[in-house]
Amino acid sequence: MGKNNKKTRKARLCLASRCLVLFIFTLLLTPAVAQVRFGVKGGFQVAEVQFSDKVFDKTNRNGFYAGPILKIGLPVTGLGVDVAALYDQRDLKIDNEKFRQQSLVLQGDFRCGFGIGDLLNFFLKLGPQFSFNLGDDVKHWYGSKGELNQFSLQETMLSGNLGAGVSFAKHFEATINYNIPISKTADFTWQQLGNQFVDQVWRHSKTRTNTWSVAACFYF
C-alpha cells in the first residue's frame, strides 16, 4: 500500500512539474513577453475549514508556504503574469484530531498595476491555483464514543486566487491573497452510533477550505 502511494505521489509531481515547465516555456517563447524576473516567495496563511454538514463548526488553522516565482512583464504597461511553484503546509483540526496537509501548489496569476516606474507600484492579481497532495491521503481515528472517523484529502485540488499588493525598489513585493476552492478539499465520513435496532449509521460531509494569506517576494 505504501509503495503504491509513493508511486502515485511521484507521478503527481512529475505531471505537475511538466505542466509548469511547459507553461513557462510557452510564455517565454511568446513574442509579447517583455521582461522576466526570477524571485522567491514565502508567506503565512489562515485556512477556514467548512463542512457541508451543519454538525461541525468552522475551524481556522494556520500554515505557511514558500518557493520560486517568475514575474513576466508584458509590453502593455502595467500588465504581467506571475508563475509560482510552492511547497504548502497547513495544520487542520477535525473533531479534535490534528491533520497535516502538505501540497505542491502551482499558481498562475494575471496582474494589472499602476505606479511610479520601478520605485512604487500597486497591483491586483487574479488566477487559478492547482494543488497536488504530497502527504497522507487518508486519516482514521476513533471518537470519544468509539465511532470510527475518516478524513480523505483530494489528490488534486483546483481553486482561484484574488489578491492585491505593492512592489517597491524593484526587488521587493508584498501581497495579500484570498483563495477560493472550486473543487472540494476533502471528504469526511463518520460513524454515528445508533440504538439497539440500528447498529450504526454512516454519514458523509464534503469539506472545502477558504484561505487568507500574506506573502513577501524578493526578485533578483
Secondary structure, 3 states (H helix, E strand, C coil): CHHHHHHHHHHHHHHHHHHHHHHHHHHHCCCCCCEEEEEEEEEEEEEEEEECCCCCCCEEEEEEEEEEEEEEECCCCCEEEEEEEEEEEEEEEECCEEEEEEEEEEEEEEEEEEEECCCEEEEEEEEEEEEEECCCCEEEEECCCCCEEEEEECCEEEEEEEEEEEEECCCEEEEEEEEEECCCCEEEEEEEECCCCCCEEEEEEEEEEEEEEEEEEEEC
